[in-house]
Amino acid sequence: LMQMGASVSNLNGPKSTSGCPMQKKSSSGCPMKSDDSLDPANMMPPENQQPAPDQPFPLSTERELSSIPKAGSNENWMYPSAQMFWNAMLRKGWRWKESDIQSDDMDSIIRIHNSNNEQAWREILRWEALHYKECDCPKLKSFRGDATKYTPRARIRRALGYELPFDRHDWIVDRCGKEVHYVIDYYDGGKVNPETGQFSLMDVRPAMDSWQNIFDRIIVAYMRFKYDTLGMQPPRVKCSVSQEMLK
């Protein structure tokens, strides 16, 4: 299952995107397994489209195809249905009887969830644009979340008086054969945008677990200081492909 809340990200990343060649619009969900073991790609049990025994209303089993390419295939990741999301929340200890929730609320949750993941991927592509000559079509290999595992940056922000993020995720990106670790912190951004389904602030950056990632973060910090703080204009790019990457 693709997992997260909704997001708006403007905290980090060069203002460019990495495009992929045309791909077959196929889908890939969690592989079915004969036991209750977790799928290492998303740390979730096998997909479950069956209604829970005490479920108060029927939920959709339709799934939406994401724009996120899946590593090791020509397919894209598939988002969970409302029914799968409900079952996943129950497995984590959620008790619907303690919540004032309706079927329409689940539709909104799914929309927020999917919007969040699309935004997360766009932010990762902005970082990956630094390496588009090396790999013009990075893919998502795996992801997992741990709301209790705060990053050093989140702890520093907390020490300065800011709130801790309400969630933290780790995405592993396949950069044409090279695994790259990204960290995502989610902060409360207020009310949900009714048009985009976004409500949180997302801090996306490469994990500081390799020299290349550290170098990328230094480069981006310099670019932000140069263009955002000092107000300097970036050079005009002549190559049409590069212009597309900078949109």
BELDA-V741372 format. One record per pair of residues at least 6 apart in sequence whose ideal C-beta (glycine too) atoms are under 7 Angstrom apart, sorted by the first residue. I is the first residue (numbers start at 0). J is the second residue. D is the distance in Angstrom with one decimal. If there is no record, write none. Layout:
I&J&D / I&J&D
//
This chain:
0&29&6.6 / 0&41&5.8 / 0&43&4.8 / 0&79&4.4 / 0&83&6.3 / 0&87&5.9 / 1&65&6.5 / 1&76&5.8 / 1&78&5.2 / 1&79&6.8 / 1&116&4.9 / 2&144&5.7 / 3&112&6.3 / 3&115&4.3 / 3&116&5.7 / 3&119&6.5 / 3&166&7.0 / 3&168&6.1 / 4&111&6.2 / 4&115&5.5 / 4&166&6.5 / 4&185&6.0 / 4&198&7.0 / 4&199&5.4 / 5&111&4.0 / 5&114&5.1 / 5&115&4.3 / 5&191&6.7 / 5&196&5.1 / 5&197&4.4 / 5&198&4.9 / 5&199&5.8 / 6&115&4.6 / 6&118&4.5 / 6&119&6.2 / 6&185&6.7 / 6&197&5.9 / 6&199&5.1 / 6&201&3.8 / 7&118&6.9 / 7&188&6.0 / 7&197&4.8 / 7&199&6.9 / 7&200&5.9 / 7&201&6.7 / 8&118&6.1 / 8&122&4.5 / 8&201&3.9 / 8&203&5.6 / 10&200&6.8 / 10&202&4.5 / 11&202&6.2 / 11&203&6.0 / 11&204&4.8 / 11&219&6.5 / 12&122&5.4 / 12&125&3.9 / 12&126&5.2 / 12&203&6.2 / 12&219&6.5 / 13&125&5.6 / 13&126&6.9 / 13&128&6.1 / 13&129&6.4 / 13&219&5.6 / 13&222&5.9 / 14&125&6.6 / 14&245&6.8 / 15&125&5.7 / 15&128&3.8 / 15&244&4.9 / 15&245&4.7 / 16&121&6.5 / 16&124&4.7 / 16&125&5.9 / 16&128&6.1 / 16&244&6.2 / 16&246&6.4 / 17&124&4.3 / 17&127&4.5 / 17&128&4.7 / 17&131&5.3 / 17&135&6.6 / 17&137&6.4 / 17&244&6.5 / 18&243&6.4 / 18&244&6.9 / 19&68&6.0 / 19&136&3.9 / 20&136&6.1 / 22&68&6.2 / 22&73&6.1 / 23&73&5.2 / 24&64&6.5 / 25&73&6.6 / 25&74&4.3 / 25&75&7.0 / 26&64&5.0 / 26&74&5.9 / 26&75&6.2 / 26&77&4.3 / 27&69&4.8 / 27&72&6.0 / 27&74&3.9 / 27&75&6.8 / 27&76&6.2 / 27&77&6.0 / 28&46&5.8 / 28&62&6.9 / 28&77&4.3 / 29&38&4.8 / 29&41&6.5 / 29&43&6.0 / 29&45&6.2 / 29&46&4.8 / 30&38&6.3 / 31&45&5.5 / 32&45&4.9 / 35&44&5.5 / 37&43&6.3 / 37&44&6.0 / 39&141&6.6 / 40&141&4.5 / 41&141&6.6 / 41&142&5.9 / 41&143&6.9 / 42&143&4.3 / 43&87&6.8 / 44&90&6.9 / 46&83&5.7 / 47&83&6.3 / 47&86&4.6 / 48&60&4.7 / 48&80&6.5 / 48&82&5.4 / 48&83&6.2 / 50&57&6.8 / 50&82&6.7 / 51&85&6.7 / 51&86&6.2 / 51&89&5.8 / 54&85&7.0 / 55&95&7.0 / 56&102&4.7 / 58&81&4.2 / 58&82&4.3 / 58&85&5.6 / 58&102&6.4 / 58&105&5.8 / 59&80&5.7 / 59&81&4.6 / 59&82&6.6 / 60&80&4.7 / 60&82&5.0 / 61&80&5.7 / 62&77&5.2 / 62&78&5.9 / 62&79&6.5 / 62&80&4.9 / 63&78&4.6 / 63&113&5.9 / 64&75&5.6 / 64&77&6.0 / 65&75&5.4 / 65&76&4.7 / 65&77&6.7 / 65&78&5.6 / 65&116&6.3 / 65&117&6.8 / 66&75&6.6 / 66&117&6.2 / 66&120&6.9 / 67&75&5.9 / 67&76&4.7 / 67&116&6.8 / 67&120&4.8 / 67&139&5.1 / 68&75&5.6 / 68&136&6.8 / 68&138&4.2 / 68&139&6.8 / 69&75&6.1 / 69&76&5.2 / 69&138&6.1 / 69&139&6.4 / 70&138&4.1 / 70&139&6.3 / 70&140&3.8 / 70&173&3.7 / 76&139&6.3 / 78&113&5.0 / 79&87&6.9 / 81&105&4.5 / 81&106&6.4 / 81&109&5.3 / 84&105&6.9 / 84&108&6.5 / 84&109&6.1 / 85&105&6.4 / 110&196&4.6 / 111&191&6.6 / 111&196&4.5 / 111&198&6.8 / 114&195&6.0 / 114&196&3.9 / 114&197&5.9 / 118&197&6.8 / 118&201&6.6 / 119&183&5.9 / 119&201&6.5 / 119&203&6.5 / 122&201&6.6 / 122&203&4.0 / 123&170&6.7 / 123&172&6.2 / 123&181&5.6 / 123&203&6.2 / 126&205&6.1 / 126&215&6.5 / 127&137&4.7 / 127&172&7.0 / 127&174&6.8 / 128&244&5.3 / 129&215&5.7 / 129&218&6.8 / 130&174&6.3 / 131&244&5.9 / 133&174&7.0 / 133&175&6.7 / 134&174&4.7 / 134&175&3.6 / 137&172&5.1 / 137&173&6.4 / 137&174&5.0 / 138&173&4.7 / 139&170&6.2 / 139&172&6.0 / 140&171&4.6 / 140&172&6.5 / 140&173&4.6 / 140&178&6.6 / 141&171&4.6 / 142&168&6.2 / 142&169&6.7 / 142&170&4.5 / 142&171&7.0 / 143&168&7.0 / 143&169&5.7 / 144&166&6.2 / 144&167&6.8 / 144&168&4.5 / 145&167&5.9 / 146&165&6.7 / 146&166&4.7 / 146&167&6.2 / 148&167&5.7 / 149&163&6.1 / 149&167&6.6 / 150&167&6.2 / 150&182&5.7 / 150&184&6.0 / 153&163&5.8 / 153&164&5.3 / 153&184&5.4 / 157&163&5.2 / 162&186&6.6 / 162&187&6.8 / 164&184&4.0 / 164&185&5.1 / 164&186&5.2 / 165&185&5.6 / 165&187&6.0 / 166&185&4.3 / 167&183&6.9 / 167&184&5.5 / 168&183&4.5 / 169&180&6.5 / 169&182&6.0 / 170&181&4.6 / 170&183&6.7 / 171&178&5.6 / 171&180&5.9 / 172&179&4.6 / 172&181&6.2 / 179&205&6.4 / 180&205&6.9 / 180&206&4.0 / 180&208&5.6 / 181&203&6.4 / 181&205&5.8 / 181&206&6.5 / 182&204&6.1 / 182&206&4.8 / 183&201&6.0 / 183&202&7.0 / 183&203&5.1 / 184&202&4.3 / 185&199&4.9 / 185&201&5.9 / 186&199&6.1 / 186&200&4.3 / 187&199&6.2 / 188&198&5.5 / 188&199&4.7 / 188&200&4.5 / 189&198&6.7 / 190&198&6.5 / 191&198&4.1 / 192&198&6.7 / 204&216&6.2 / 205&212&3.7 / 205&215&5.5 / 205&216&6.3 / 206&212&6.1 / 207&213&5.5 / 225&231&5.3 / 226&233&5.8 / 236&242&5.4 / 236&245&6.3
//
